[in-house]
Amino acid sequence: MKKILLLLLTSLFLSGFTGVYAQKIKLVKGDLSFLKGQSELNIEYDYSDMAVGKFDNEKDYINQKKEDYNSKEPGRGDSWAEDWEADRGNTYEPKFQELFNKYMEKVGLSILHNSDAKYTMNFHTTFTEPGFNVGVWRGNAYIDAEIKIYETAKPENVLAVITVAKAAGKSFGGNDYDTEIRISESYAKCGKELAKFMSKKIK
């Protein structure tokens, strides 16, 4: 029995711990019927007051990572911090929009940066788990978010609020040693599942 248990644990270790998260999406305010017939939805991204990993605020996480990297190689931490922020517009947001728009085609609605659209969707990332990959041992990245949809001309008039918990991404082949790759897959997964959720509510 001990040998069997040891074999199972060894197998789990060698295959890599991926972390299993159950993504949950909830409509906590309003309904989405007002989006029926709309073809465009303005999109805004918000990263304010975001917690990261074990840190309650992103600033502390960035400072710690910068210090760690710079202590090993001068300047590396500063470059990492620049990439951390740039990855949002370069990778995360495009991934989210690509998958969201793909799965919203059935209802004819797409998100884009267009302040002339009647409604705006504010995507606020409230938490980011960067995950890790050290070869035989890895953990998926995931994000939590709050989505508010309101009249573009009247931001105070919030018509619907949706929460997303633990949107976890997983890259195929386990070649996600870079934080950017792991987190981008979380945004892709979120875009896909959020679109599927919303399309059912709009019909």
C-alpha positions as CSV (number, residue, x, y, z in Angstrom):
1,M,0.0,0.0,0.0
2,K,2.9,2.3,0.9
3,K,4.5,1.6,-2.4
4,I,1.3,2.4,-4.3
5,L,0.9,5.7,-2.5
6,L,4.6,6.6,-3.1
7,L,4.1,5.9,-6.8
8,L,1.0,8.1,-7.0
9,L,2.8,11.0,-5.2
10,T,5.9,10.6,-7.4
11,S,3.7,10.6,-10.5
12,L,1.9,13.8,-9.4
13,F,5.3,15.5,-8.7
14,L,6.8,14.5,-12.0
15,S,3.8,15.5,-14.0
16,G,3.8,18.9,-12.4
17,F,1.3,20.4,-10.0
18,T,-1.0,22.6,-12.1
19,G,-3.4,23.8,-9.5
20,V,-7.2,23.3,-10.1
21,Y,-9.4,26.3,-9.9
22,A,-13.1,26.5,-10.5
23,Q,-14.0,29.6,-12.3
24,K,-17.2,31.3,-11.2
25,I,-19.1,34.0,-12.9
26,K,-22.0,35.8,-11.3
27,L,-24.4,38.5,-12.4
28,V,-24.7,40.4,-9.1
29,K,-26.6,43.4,-10.3
30,G,-29.1,44.2,-13.0
31,D,-29.6,42.2,-16.2
32,L,-28.1,42.2,-19.7
33,S,-31.2,42.5,-21.8
34,F,-30.4,46.1,-22.7
35,L,-27.5,44.9,-24.7
36,K,-29.7,43.0,-27.2
37,G,-29.4,44.5,-30.6
38,Q,-26.2,46.4,-29.7
39,S,-23.2,45.7,-32.0
40,E,-20.5,47.5,-30.1
41,L,-19.5,47.9,-26.5
42,N,-16.8,50.3,-25.4
43,I,-14.1,48.6,-23.2
44,E,-12.1,50.1,-20.4
45,Y,-9.5,48.3,-18.3
46,D,-8.9,49.1,-14.7
47,Y,-6.0,47.7,-12.5
48,S,-6.4,50.0,-9.5
49,D,-6.4,48.6,-6.0
50,M,-5.3,45.2,-7.4
51,A,-3.9,42.6,-5.0
52,V,-1.1,40.3,-6.4
53,G,-0.3,36.9,-4.9
54,K,0.3,37.2,-1.2
55,F,0.5,41.0,-1.5
56,D,-2.5,43.2,-0.7
57,N,-1.5,45.8,-3.2
58,E,0.4,45.6,-6.5
59,K,2.9,48.3,-5.5
60,D,4.4,46.1,-2.8
61,Y,4.6,43.1,-5.1
62,I,6.4,45.2,-7.8
63,N,8.9,46.6,-5.3
64,Q,9.7,43.2,-3.9
65,K,10.2,41.7,-7.3
66,K,12.4,44.6,-8.4
67,E,14.5,44.3,-5.4
68,D,15.0,40.6,-5.8
69,Y,15.9,40.8,-9.5
70,N,18.2,43.8,-9.1
71,S,20.1,42.1,-6.3
72,K,20.9,39.3,-8.7
73,E,21.5,41.4,-11.8
74,P,21.6,45.3,-11.7
75,G,18.8,46.7,-13.9
76,R,17.0,43.4,-14.3
77,G,14.3,44.4,-11.8
78,D,13.7,47.7,-13.5
79,S,13.3,46.1,-16.9
80,W,10.9,43.5,-15.3
81,A,8.8,46.3,-13.8
82,E,8.4,48.0,-17.2
83,D,7.4,44.7,-18.8
84,W,5.0,43.9,-16.0
85,E,2.9,47.0,-16.9
86,A,3.5,46.9,-20.7
87,D,2.2,43.3,-20.9
88,R,-1.3,44.5,-20.2
89,G,-1.8,46.5,-23.4
90,N,0.5,44.3,-25.4
91,T,-0.8,40.9,-24.4
92,Y,-3.5,40.6,-21.7
93,E,-6.1,42.9,-23.2
94,P,-5.7,41.8,-26.8
95,K,-6.0,38.1,-25.6
96,F,-9.1,38.9,-23.6
97,Q,-10.8,40.9,-26.5
98,E,-9.9,38.2,-29.1
99,L,-11.6,35.4,-27.2
100,F,-14.5,37.6,-26.0
101,N,-15.3,38.8,-29.4
102,K,-15.0,35.3,-30.9
103,Y,-17.6,33.8,-28.5
104,M,-19.9,36.8,-28.7
105,E,-20.3,36.5,-32.5
106,K,-23.6,34.6,-32.1
107,V,-25.2,37.6,-30.6
108,G,-23.4,40.1,-32.9
109,L,-21.7,42.1,-30.1
110,S,-18.1,43.0,-29.8
111,I,-15.9,45.0,-27.5
112,L,-13.5,47.7,-28.7
113,H,-12.2,51.1,-27.7
114,N,-15.0,53.3,-29.0
115,S,-16.2,56.1,-26.7
116,D,-19.1,56.7,-29.1
117,A,-20.6,53.3,-28.2
118,K,-23.8,53.6,-26.2
119,Y,-22.6,51.4,-23.4
120,T,-19.2,50.9,-21.8
121,M,-17.8,47.8,-20.1
122,N,-15.3,48.5,-17.3
123,F,-13.1,45.4,-16.7
124,H,-11.5,45.8,-13.3
125,T,-8.9,43.2,-12.4
126,T,-9.1,43.0,-8.6
127,F,-6.6,40.1,-8.0
128,T,-3.8,38.4,-9.9
129,E,-2.2,35.2,-9.0
130,P,1.0,35.1,-11.2
131,G,1.4,31.3,-10.8
132,F,4.8,29.6,-11.3
133,N,6.7,27.0,-13.3
134,V,9.9,25.5,-12.0
135,G,10.0,22.5,-14.4
136,V,8.4,19.6,-12.6
137,W,6.3,21.7,-10.4
138,R,4.0,24.4,-11.6
139,G,0.9,26.4,-10.6
140,N,-1.6,28.1,-12.9
141,A,-2.0,31.9,-12.9
142,Y,-5.6,33.2,-12.4
143,I,-7.4,36.5,-12.0
144,D,-10.5,37.8,-10.2
145,A,-12.4,40.7,-11.8
146,E,-15.4,42.9,-11.4
147,I,-17.2,44.0,-14.6
148,K,-19.4,47.1,-14.6
149,I,-21.6,48.0,-17.6
150,Y,-23.0,51.5,-17.8
151,E,-24.2,54.2,-20.2
152,T,-21.1,55.8,-21.7
153,A,-22.6,59.3,-21.4
154,K,-23.6,58.6,-17.8
155,P,-20.9,56.5,-16.0
156,E,-22.8,56.8,-12.7
157,N,-25.7,54.9,-14.2
158,V,-24.4,51.3,-13.7
159,L,-26.8,48.9,-15.4
160,A,-25.1,45.6,-14.6
161,V,-22.3,44.2,-12.4
162,I,-20.6,40.8,-13.0
163,T,-18.0,39.2,-10.9
164,V,-15.4,36.7,-12.1
165,A,-13.6,34.5,-9.6
166,K,-10.5,32.4,-10.4
167,A,-10.3,32.7,-14.2
168,A,-7.3,30.3,-14.6
169,G,-5.4,29.8,-17.8
170,K,-3.3,26.8,-18.7
171,S,-0.8,26.8,-21.6
172,F,-0.4,23.5,-23.5
173,G,2.9,21.7,-23.1
174,G,3.7,23.4,-19.9
175,N,6.1,25.9,-21.6
176,D,4.8,28.8,-19.5
177,Y,7.9,29.7,-17.7
178,D,7.3,33.4,-18.3
179,T,4.8,35.2,-16.1
180,E,3.4,37.0,-19.2
181,I,2.4,33.7,-20.8
182,R,0.7,32.3,-17.7
183,I,-1.3,35.5,-17.0
184,S,-2.3,36.1,-20.6
185,E,-3.9,32.6,-20.7
186,S,-6.0,33.7,-17.7
187,Y,-7.3,36.7,-19.6
188,A,-8.0,34.5,-22.6
189,K,-9.9,32.1,-20.5
190,C,-11.8,34.9,-18.8
191,G,-12.7,36.4,-22.2
192,K,-14.0,33.1,-23.5
193,E,-16.1,32.2,-20.4
194,L,-17.4,35.7,-19.8
195,A,-18.6,35.9,-23.4
196,K,-20.4,32.5,-23.1
197,F,-22.0,33.7,-19.9
198,M,-23.1,37.0,-21.2
199,S,-24.4,35.7,-24.6
200,K,-26.9,33.5,-22.7
201,K,-28.1,36.4,-20.6
202,I,-28.5,38.7,-23.6
203,K,-30.8,36.3,-25.6
